[in-house]
């Protein structure tokens, strides 16, 4: 499986952040509380674990 290059840019001085550009069908995984802005055209799903497989919900962890 070929890997795609992730388009990103580090911005800011005192409070740095990373701006990531996702292509259609791409996804990003982040820590809880790490996202502070999202474009209206992007949808977000909150899942337990890394999202790689159905892990049985909260009690499956």
C-alpha positions in Angstrom: 0.0 0.0 0.0 1.5 3.3 -1.1 1.7 6.1 1.5 0.7 9.6 0.6 2.6 12.7 1.7 0.7 14.7 4.4 0.5 18.4 3.5 1.2 20.4 6.7 2.5 23.7 7.9 3.7 24.8 11.3 2.4 28.2 12.1 2.6 30.7 15.0 5.3 32.0 17.3 4.3 32.0 21.0 1.4 29.5 20.5 2.4 27.2 17.6 -0.1 25.0 15.8 0.0 22.7 12.8 -2.3 23.2 9.8 -3.0 19.9 8.0 -4.5 19.8 4.5 -6.4 16.5 4.0 -7.2 15.2 0.5 -10.7 13.7 -0.1 -10.9 10.4 1.8 -8.0 11.1 4.1 -8.3 11.1 7.9 -6.3 12.4 10.8 -6.1 11.1 14.4 -5.3 13.4 17.3 -5.3 13.5 21.0 -8.3 14.5 23.0 -8.5 18.3 23.2 -5.9 18.9 20.5 -8.1 20.4 17.8 -9.2 24.0 18.2 -10.5 24.8 14.7 -12.2 22.8 11.9 -13.5 23.9 8.5 -17.3 23.5 8.0 -16.7 21.1 5.1 -14.9 18.6 7.4 -16.8 16.0 9.5 -15.5 14.6 12.7 -16.1 11.2 14.5 -15.1 10.7 18.1 -14.0 7.0 18.7 -12.3 5.2 21.5 -8.9 3.7 20.6 -7.1 4.4 17.3 -10.2 3.9 15.1 -8.5 1.0 13.1 -11.2 -1.6 13.9 -14.5 -1.9 15.8 -13.2 -2.4 19.3 -16.5 -3.0 21.1 -17.1 0.5 22.6 -16.2 1.8 26.0 -16.3 -1.5 27.9 -14.2 -3.2 25.2 -11.2 -1.1 26.1 
